[in-house]
Every structure is written in structure tokens, then in C-alpha cells.
Amino acid sequence: MALRDVLSLCGRIGLIVAAFAFVASIVAGPLLEKVLSSQLTVTERSALPALPPADNPSERQTGKPG
């Protein structure tokens, strides 16, 4: 093979690898973000004290004394 053919083949392989890496990063980015952030969120939530239950607006008695 001539040098020009070898360089052409290497260029094609390089473009294929670059395209594969580009598509893989687009697909893997959001997946890794969800996986990594969910672990941090669980850790942060476990450190917080339990919150009291929220009042239901229909059960509130507004305007009635006592």
C-alpha cells in the first residue's frame, strides 16, 4: 500500500472513532448525571431531620375563633 492509502485508512478509522466517542458521550452524559446525582441526593436527604406533615388546606378552620 502506498503512504497515501495508509494515511487515508488511518483518517477514516480516526473519524469513525471520533464519531463513536461523540455519540457515546451524548448518550452517557445524562445517564451518568442521573446516577451520580441520585447517590448524592440520598446522602443529603438522610442527613436532614424529618419534617412535620403539612397541613391540609381543606382541614383548616379560618375565621372561627377558638
C-alpha positions in Angstrom: 0.0 0.0 0.0 1.1 3.5 -0.7 1.7 6.0 2.0 -1.3 8.0 0.8 -3.6 4.9 1.2 -2.3 4.2 4.7 -3.0 7.9 5.7 -6.4 7.7 4.2 -7.2 4.5 6.1 -6.0 6.0 9.4 -8.0 9.1 8.7 -11.2 7.1 8.2 -10.6 5.0 11.3 -9.9 8.2 13.3 -13.2 9.7 12.1 -15.1 6.6 13.0 -13.6 6.5 16.5 -14.3 10.2 16.9 -17.9 9.9 15.8 -18.4 6.9 18.1 -17.0 8.8 21.1 -19.1 11.8 20.3 -22.4 9.8 20.2 -21.4 7.8 23.3 -20.7 11.0 25.3 -24.1 12.4 24.3 -25.9 9.2 25.4 -23.8 8.6 28.5 -23.8 12.1 29.8 -27.4 12.3 31.1 -27.3 8.7 32.3 -24.2 9.3 34.4 -25.6 12.6 35.7 -28.7 10.8 37.0 -26.7 8.0 38.6 -24.2 10.3 40.3 -26.7 12.9 41.4 -29.1 10.3 42.9 -26.4 9.0 45.2 -25.6 12.5 46.4 -29.3 13.3 46.9 -29.9 10.2 49.0 -27.0 11.1 51.2 -28.2 14.7 51.6 -31.7 13.7 52.4 -30.7 11.1 55.0 -28.8 13.9 56.9 -31.9 16.1 57.2 -34.2 15.8 60.1 -37.8 14.6 59.5 -40.2 17.3 58.6 -43.6 17.5 60.2 -46.6 16.6 58.0 -48.0 19.6 56.0 -51.5 20.8 57.0 -54.2 20.1 54.5 -55.8 23.4 53.4 -59.3 21.8 53.5 -58.9 20.9 57.2 -58.0 24.5 58.2 -60.7 26.4 60.1 -60.3 30.0 59.1 -62.4 32.7 60.6 -63.7 30.6 63.5 -62.5 31.6 67.0 -61.1 29.1 69.4 
